[in-house]
Amino acid sequence: MYSSSIFEGNLDDFSNQEPQRAPIGIFDSGVGGLTVLRQLYRQLPNESIVYFGDTARLPYGIRSQAEILQFTREILTWLQQQQVKMVIMACNTSSALALETVRQEFSVPILGVILPGARAAVQMGKRIGVIATPATAKSNAYKHAILEINPNVQVWQVGCPEFVPLIEQNRIHDPYTAEVARGYLEPLLEQEIDTLVHGCTHYPLLTPVLRSLVPSQVQLVDPAVHVVVACAQELDLLGLRNTHPPLPTRFAVSGCPQQFSQSGVHWLGHTPLVEQVCFTDIAISQLQ
Ligand SMILES: N[C@H](CCC(=O)O)C(=O)O
């Protein structure tokens, strides 16, 4: 069931066809990227997708910039080997800490989530709260992006170290999660924010909990929606939009495929077939 063999032949399929038919690669540390995947299904239903979750090394949000950069390079190398036509970093932490560097190193177009999220936020409000992983919050990536677009708004950021582990453990509806969320939101609500940005792709999975804790007039921004709008524009610009029926989404993880499959069913509505990727194999194949 969790085999990689089911995908044998896909590489040939993509390479023998026109570039429009190649898949879009997306990656995250875990299930967070599924929020971007859902948007791809909604907005770009003809696109084939390769999804990678670096589950053996999550959470990313407490990692150093050097680690995030190394992981991102490894994942992009693997995605390029899968002959993707474009990559979406479905991960704010990688977008904050690695995007600028890897864009200069890889030829494939790479989109990050932060700029589309920042653009959406400034269109919605003037007192903007950002909840993010500790690494993203510390990088000030959202604050800089938002203030560059509009220096007249105010931005407050909160690092939320407990959210990703709770989401990965599927503890969304655990009362403890609401308690933790209340603590993270408190300093933002004290500032009377009018807009709250999900600065981590895992967090839209917490929307029912967060929505119940913030006043109804506070708008929630999900950058996943906006990065896929940007992706559609980029595909059109490059003449890469697929008009043929897509291939089934290919899921790969660095950790336990069965575990990802079990969490994935929750968010996808079906049990995904998941293969395991070992990055030492990639390093070895590159040396040969
Ligand atoms: N979902 C990712 C990574 C979260 C993590 O692994 O800490 C993000 O948007 O930042």
The ligand as a Tripos MOL2 file, in Angstrom:
@<TRIPOS>MOLECULE
LIG
   10     9     1     0     0
SMALL
NO_CHARGES

@<TRIPOS>ATOM
      1 N1          4.2010   24.6060    7.8700 N.3       1 LIG1
      2 C1          5.4810   25.2020    7.9230 C.3       1 LIG1
      3 C2          6.4800   24.5610    8.8630 C.3       1 LIG1
      4 C3          6.0580   24.3980   10.2760 C.3       1 LIG1
      5 C4          7.0710   23.6360   11.1170 C.2       1 LIG1
      6 O1          7.4550   22.5240   10.7420 O.co2     1 LIG1
      7 O2          7.4340   24.1680   12.1640 O.co2     1 LIG1
      8 C5          5.4250   26.6890    7.9260 C.2       1 LIG1
      9 O3          4.5820   27.2270    7.2390 O.co2     1 LIG1
     10 O4          6.2020   27.3670    8.5420 O.co2     1 LIG1
@<TRIPOS>BOND
     1     1     2 1
     2     2     3 1
     3     2     8 1
     4     3     4 1
     5     4     5 1
     6     5     6 2
     7     5     7 1
     8     8     9 2
     9     8    10 1
@<TRIPOS>SUBSTRUCTURE
     1 LIG1         1 GROUP 0 **** ****
